[in-house]
Amino acid sequence: MREPVFVTGLGTLGAWGSGCDGLAAALAAGAPLTVEVDRAAGYHLPGGARRACLMPAGSLAGWLSPAESRRMSPPSKLAVAASRMGLRCAGLDTAGETAGEAGEAGTAVVIATAFGPSTNTETLLKQILFENPEAASPSLFMESVANAPAAQIAIALKARGASLTICQREAGPLIALGTGAAEIAAGRAGRVLAGSVDEMTPLLHALLDRFGALARAGADGEELARPFDRRRNGFLAGEGGAVAVLESAAGLAARGGRALARILAWGSAFDPTATPSGWGRGHRALARGLRRTLERAGVEPESVDLVVSGAAGSIDGDRLEAEVLRAVWAGAPLPPVAAPKAVTGEYGGGHLAAAVLAAAGHPLGPTPGCADPELGLSPLDGSPLPAPSVVLATGLAAGGAAAWVVLGRA
């Protein structure tokens, strides 16, 4: 990129609670933080998945006022809280008229979500189906749309730049990060709040399980994601929010701030062989997209020190990820590969946050399970690694979308 773009702050919420310290500790330990999903409504199948990476109660305490909370959907609450957390991490104001100011270009907001405000959508549909269309609540409708979290960030923090919402499933968080960097590099924003939010309701969890997407208990009785493992059978559903604060080099220097990482390049591609809700086999087309991304960063594959993979335990998704990486490295040894979704779960921005933390020098721990020989790829086993200079974050999505972000040291 012509204009250097830096990640200067990071706010995270998830199964680890709130804040980067909790996430860093969970990633270093390499153990998922799952709890039982409420099955009282009867949505789940007998013998189906029972656990998910859900946020503990009280994680939002101190980040939202009661008056704000009353008018927000759960994803909007996550988005505003994570944004304030990220601004505080960056050393910026989190309230008042100056929170969204960033020079003449202002602050933009780019938020990805896979499912949007599921709680409000479910409640709204129950009103329409079980009562009548006239019973639908206008306030519920306003917070049932996918762009509600981004809009609430803009309102709460007075961010007067562009407000964009990305709906590209598992690739969405990295597309949001790259889009935010592009806004700054093009001079359309002086600062960007970029990230991802999602909630995991019992109904959504049950539907994902019914479609065969979730990890189920193996012979050992445990529900584990096991990315790249020969016994993988699905992913762990997760929820939470992650918002990164992006700034230009000039803006960062002007206020005397410090950065966590630098965005060297980002790119995206599409696999035309994918079904609308499944994985394709177009690894060659995706590999070309990843090569172009590395070329824009001025980075050769062998210069990548760590891959923070979006693999989450999907049988076909993990295979596609391995095929893309092997095609780009063309027989050369792959760098160490981390799969943080085994800890954070799928959705909620944990993967994005893990990539930023890795670029900032935080160690990532082991991945559960053992490697699948068919994939030709072994994820991290917990062995100590030197702090990486170049981190490649990957995100392939069911439906065909793909995105990559190359991060460097600040």
VOFI-840751 format. One record per residue (C-alpha): residue in three letters; y, z, x. Coordinates in steps of 0.1 Angstrom, whole numbers, plus 5000, padded with zeros to 4 digits. Each point is the difference from the previous one (the first is absolute). Example, Ala and Ser with C-alpha at 12.3 -4.5 7.8 and 13.67 -1.06 7.14 Angstrom:
<sites>
ala495550785123
ser503449935014
</sites>
This chain:
<sites>
met500050005000
arg503549925012
glu501450334988
pro498050315012
val498950214971
phe498950365004
val498150254979
thr502250315002
gly498550234974
leu496850044980
gly499350194968
thr496450054988
leu498250164971
gly496250004994
ala496850205001
trp501450175031
gly503050134981
ser503549915010
gly501349905034
cys498949825031
asp498650315017
gly497350044973
leu499149635001
ala499950005038
ala497650305000
ala497849844974
leu499849675019
ala499250175033
ala497250204983
gly498649684984
ala498750184969
pro501049884964
leu501750264978
thr498349934967
val499850204967
glu498249964967
val501749774976
asp500550134964
arg497249854979
ala500750184968
ala501349694982
gly496649845003
tyr501149685017
his497650025028
leu496449875001
pro497250255006
gly499250005037
gly503249835009
ala502650095027
arg501350354996
arg502550065028
ala503349865011
cys502850085025
leu502450174976
met503250185007
pro499950384999
ala502250174974
gly503550095012
ser500349715025
leu503449894985
ala501550355000
gly503550005015
trp500549624999
leu500849954963
ser502050204975
pro498550084966
ala502549784983
glu499049705022
ser496350064995
arg500250004962
arg501149644998
met497749865027
ser496549875000
pro497650145027
pro500549705023
ser503850024997
lys499850375010
leu497949915030
ala502449725010
val503250214998
ala498450305018
ala498649795028
ser503349825004
arg501950335004
met497350125024
gly500449685020
leu503850035001
arg499850365012
cys497549905027
ala502549735011
gly502850265002
leu501849854971
asp501650154969
thr497650034970
ala502450074972
gly503549914988
glu502149695004
thr499149945037
ala496249994996
gly499949634992
glu502849885022
ala499349785030
gly503049795007
glu501249714980
ala496549864994
gly498950334985
thr496550144996
ala497249794985
val496750134984
val496749825003
ile497050184983
ala496449884996
thr497750124973
ala496549894990
phe499950144964
gly503550134992
pro500650304978
ser496550044985
thr500650324982
asn503049874980
thr498249674993
glu496950184987
thr502150224977
leu502149714988
leu496949804991
lys498550294981
gln503150034979
ile499949634992
leu496249984994
phe499450344983
glu503250034980
asn502049684996
pro502349785022
glu503150174985
ala498850335015
ala500449875035
ser502450215020
pro502949815016
ser500250265028
leu496349965008
phe500449625001
met502950025025
glu497750205024
ser496949794993
val501149695020
ala499149945036
asn503550005013
ala500950344986
pro499450185033
ala502349775020
ala502650034973
gln499950385000
ile500450015038
ala503149784997
ile501450234973
ala499250335016
leu501249895035
lys502849764989
ala498449725019
arg502149704991
gly498149735018
ala497249784987
ser497250184981
leu496749835003
thr496550084988
ile496849865015
cys496849974980
gln497449865025
arg497350264997
glu498750135034
ala502349765019
gly503150134982
pro501050295024
leu500249785031
ile501749724980
ala502650264989
leu500550115036
gly500449655013
thr502349904971
gly502250295008
ala500249905037
ala500949654989
glu502950134979
ile501450185030
ala499449715025
ala501749764976
gly503150234996
arg499450054963
ala499650385004
gly501250265025
arg497150234992
val496849974979
leu497750254983
ala496649825001
gly496750134990
ser497350044973
val499150234971
asp497150044977
glu498450264978
met496350044992
thr499450104964
pro496550084986
leu500149684979
leu500949785030
his497450175022
ala497349944973
leu501049644997
leu499849945037
asp496650165001
arg498749794970
phe501049695020
gly497950125029
ala503050055024
leu499650375008
ala497750185024
arg497150184984
ala497950285014
gly497449885026
ala496750165009
asp501950295016
gly501850074967
glu503449935014
glu502649754987
leu501549845032
ala501949685005
arg498249915034
pro502149705010
phe498049745021
asp496950214995
arg496749844991
arg499650244971
arg503549954986
asn500049964962
gly503750034989
phe503250175007
leu501450354992
ala502949974975
gly503250175011
glu503550074988
gly503350095016
gly503149845014
ala501349895034
val503549885006
ala501349895034
val503749995009
leu500849675018
glu503249945020
ser501549745023
ala500550085037
ala503849994995
gly499950244970
leu497750245018
ala502250005031
ala503250044979
arg498850334986
gly498150125031
gly496750024983
arg496449985014
ala497249774990
leu496350054994
ala498949645006
arg501349645002
ile498949724977
leu499249715023
ala498949754973
trp498449974966
gly498149734982
ser498049924970
ala497449744988
phe497849924970
asp496349944997
pro499549724975
thr496350074998
ala500550344984
thr499450064963
pro502850174980
ser498550345005
gly497649965029
trp499749915036
gly499849655015
arg498449865031
gly503049825014
his500250195033
arg501149695019
ala503149954979
leu500950375003
ala499350005037
arg502649725004
gly502550224982
leu499350305023
arg500349785031
arg503449884988
thr501150364995
leu499050105035
glu501849695014
arg503250104982
ala499750345016
gly499549845034
val496750185003
glu496749875011
pro496950144983
glu498850175032
ser503450195002
val499350184967
asp499150365008
leu498950114966
val499149844966
val500850224970
ser497749824975
gly500350004963
ala496250004997
ala499050264974
gly496349984995
ser499749694978
ile496949805008
asp501749664998
gly503550115010
asp498950175032
arg497949695009
leu503049784995
glu502250235021
ala497549995029
glu499649624998
val503849955002
leu500350245030
arg497149845019
ala501449654993
val503450095015
trp498550175031
ala497649705004
gly497250185018
ala502250235021
pro499650384996
leu501850144970
pro502550295005
pro499250344985
val499949974962
ala501050294977
ala499350014963
pro502250284986
lys499249924963
ala496750195006
val502350315001
thr503049914978
gly498149804974
glu501049654986
tyr503549984985
gly503050235003
gly501449885034
gly497850215023
his499049705021
leu503749905005
ala500950355011
ala497050025023
ala501149685018
val503550135006
leu498650335012
ala497649825024
ala502949805014
ala502050325005
gly497150145021
his498050214975
pro496349985006
leu497649864974
gly496750174996
pro496449874995
thr498849794971
pro497050134980
gly496749825003
cys498749755026
ala500849645007
asp498449714981
pro498449785027
glu500649704978
leu503850055002
gly500250025038
leu502650274998
ser500050375007
pro502850224986
leu501450305019
asp497450275009
gly502550275008
ser500249945037
pro503550075015
leu502249695004
pro503349955018
ala503049974979
pro500249634989
ser502949775009
val499149744974
val498450084966
leu498849744976
ala499850114963
thr497949784978
gly499849984962
leu497649774981
ala499950014963
ala497649924972
gly501449684984
gly500949835032
ala503250165013
ala500250105037
ala502750165022
trp500550125035
val502650205018
val500350035038
leu501650335011
gly501150105035
arg501450315016
ala503550104991
</sites>
